[in-house]
C-alpha cells in the first residue's frame, strides 16, 4: 500500500513535469535542474555562469531551499530574474512547485533557466521538474566514493560537475577512481571539472551550455 | 489527507524509537545518532573516536547508507561490531530499521553505540531512532550559512560538530557567524570544532562522550 501511494505521487509528478517541459519548449527555454549536497557550490556555479554568459544569454533562476532567501538574494544582486521556492521542510523540489515558479517568470524573456534544487544528494533524483538536463555537482571535499553511496543521483543525471578542484592538491580525492565509478553507472554522462570559486575549468562547461542552447533552437 | 498519513508514520516511528530507547537504557548503552551532509566526515569522526576510546569503552556502530558497505567495512577493520543498514533509496534511517539492527548486536557487550545516518541534512532530522543524543556534523567546506538554510537539523540536535577545521585557513568560513546562527536556533547546544583527519580539537568531544557515558551509568 505504501509503495502504491508513492507510485501515484511519482506518476502525478511526472505528468506535471511533462507539462512544464512543454511550456519551456514552447518558449525555447533550456532548463537545467542543478542538484548536489548542501554546500557543494550550486549557487556559486550559477553565479559564475551568469557572470560569463549574461551579455549574450538571457538567464533566469528558480531557487529551491528549505528556508531563507540567501541564495536568491545573491542571484538577484546580479540583475537576473529569480523566483524563490521555500519547501518548508521538504527535501526536494517537485514539478508542481516549479509550475508555480514558472507562472511568476516572464518566459518570453528567458533563454536559459537554472532550477537550483534543495541541497540533498538523495531525494531530488526521484522527482522530474520539466528540465531538459539534470546536472549533479560533487565537490572535492565530499570524497570520491559518493557515486557508490548515492548511485541514483549519478545514474539519473546527464552531466556531473566536479567542483572545488582548487582544493584537490590538499585532499585525498582520486579523480580517476571517481570518474570510473560515474562512467560505470552512467556511460554517456558528461563530466566537467572546475572551480566555481577561481573560475578555473569553466570553459568546457560554458561551451556545453551554449551547444545545448543552440541545439534547442535549431 | 497527505499530511495525516505522514503524521501517522511519524507517530508510529516515535513509538518504535521509544521502544528502542528503553532497550538501550536496559543495557545502559549510550546511543548517538550521527547526522550530516554526504562527505562531512561522519565515518571519519567515528573511526577517530574508536581509535581513542576503544581500550576503555566497548563501542558498536550501526551504519546507514542508501547502498554499499564501504563505511561498515572501514569500521569493521577496526575490530568493532558493526551492522549495515541499506535503505535502498530511502533518505534517512527510521526506528524500525534500527530495531532490526539492534537485534543483530550483542547488547550486553556494548557501552557506546554510534548510529551513522544516511548523508542528508534534511530528512534524518524528522525521525527519532531511540538515540540519547543527536549530533550534527557540519564540515567547513559546506559554508557557514547552513543553519539558516537547513534549520531543523540544528534545532533538533544536542551537539554540533564543526569538522575539517584544518581547511579553515583556506576557506571563507566565518566561525563566529556560524556559532551565532546555531545558538540563535538552539541556545543549549554543545558545539565542538575539530579535524577528524588530523585529530586536532578531538579532546573536548571525547570528554563530552565520557561524561555522557558516566551520567548514564550513575
Interface residues (C-beta under 8 A of the other chain):
Chain A: X5 X37 X38 X39 X65 X66 X67 X68 X70 X71 X89 X91 X118 X119 X120 X121 X122 X123 X126 X139 X141 X142 X143 X145 X146 X148 X149 X150 X151 X152 X164 X167 X170
Chain B: X5 X37 X38 X39 X65 X66 X67 X68 X70 X71 X89 X91 X118 X119 X120 X121 X122 X123 X126 X139 X141 X142 X143 X145 X146 X148 X149 X150 X151 X152 X164 X167 X170
